[in-house]
C-alpha cells in the first residue's frame, strides 16, 4: 500500500499552498481539498473512493471539481464515504444546484457519477485487501479520523481535530500502526483560538499523545500559512518525541 500527500496546508499562500488530500494507491482519496488539482486527468480517472473527514471547504473543494472531471471524461462512478451528518451538510450546502450541481443525479439517478455511502464510526470497511476504520474525533459535527492499513502496516489520518483521548486509547497498542498524520494548526500563543476552533497547538498536542508509544512516528499537517516553522520549532521544544512536517509530494509505503 502506498500513500501520497497531494495537499497538507492549513490555508493558502504559505509554504505548501495546496489543502488537504491524501491518495492511497491510485484509487482512494482521504479528503479532497485543493491538493486534488495536482493530479493529471489520467490519475483523476482512476479514483473510485473518497473518504471525507468533515465538511469544511479546505477538505472538500476538490471533490466538486473531481466529480465534474469524472463526468466530462466518462471516468466511471465515484463513491464518497462520510458520516451521515457530513453527507447531509455536503448535500445541503455544496451539491445543491446553487453552489454546485448535484452529481448524485448526473447523468441520472440510476447511474450517477457520484454515490454517497454513509459510514459508522468503529466499523471497518474492506477495499481490495486494504482495511479502513473511521473513528469519531472532536471537531465539527460528524468528523472522522481514518485508520488505514494493509497486511504489513498502515497509518492513522486524524483529519482536523481537537482533544480526543478515546482515539489514542483505541490505537496506542495497535501493532500495525506505523505513522500518525495529525493536525497542529496554531502556535502556542494562539492556544485559546486553537481550542475554540477544535484544533491543536504544540503544547496541547504533545500533552494529548504523551502515552502513545515512541515507535509511532507523528507527521504534522494543517500548519497555518506563515507559521509553519514556528509551530514545528515549538513542537520540538515540547520534547518527548520527534515530529516531522509532511510536504506535498511526500510518498510513504506500508
Buried (B, 14 or more C-beta within 10 A) or exposed (E): BEBBBBBBBBBEEBBBBBBBBBBBBBBBBBBBBBBBBBBEEEBBBBBBBBBBBBBBEBBBBBBBBBBBBBBEEEBEEBBBBBBEBBBBBBBEBBBEEEEBBBBBBBEEEEEBBBEBEEBEBEEEBEBEEBBBBBBBBBBBEBBBBBBBBBEEBBBBBBBBBBBBEEBBEBBEEBEBBBBBBBBBBBBBEBBEBBBEBBBBBBBBBBEBBEEBEEEBBBBBBBBBBEBBEBBBEBBEEBEEBEBEBBEBEBEBEB
